[in-house]
């Protein structure tokens, strides 16, 4: 486990600005957080090296290319041997509509965030999820009606 790193108010401002707009230039970032460009660059580089910043990504509008149904699929499994977990991970990594998959505590073993073109495609995905492997017990799907905040 990583040791906790110390971050100060400038680091917090820098991280917040990058979370809001990952493609911001160093000059814009320095102005926003109140540092010189060289100080800002060194801090950003340190945060990247220490793993506080894991990467940068585009925010995708999936509906722009027909993936209009968003859902969270909760999956419960009968058991989770190392082999079964690896097999499940390989399966979900091969599914184009799976945006994220998390092992969780509570009523489900995994929560998947998926996007599909329609409810029929979501149904096919859920059925494939249940049919793949002998360890699947049941699923519960929650269809997204509206997104209020998207922190991804």
Secondary structure, 3 states (H helix, E strand, C coil): CCCCCCCCHHHHHHHHHHHHCCCCCHHHHHHHHCCCHHHHHHHHHHHHHCCCCCCCCCCCCHHHHCCCEEEEEEEEECCCCHHHHHHHHHHHHCCCCEEEEEECCCCCCEEEEEEECCHHHHHHHHHHHHHCCCCEEEEEEEECCCCCCCCC
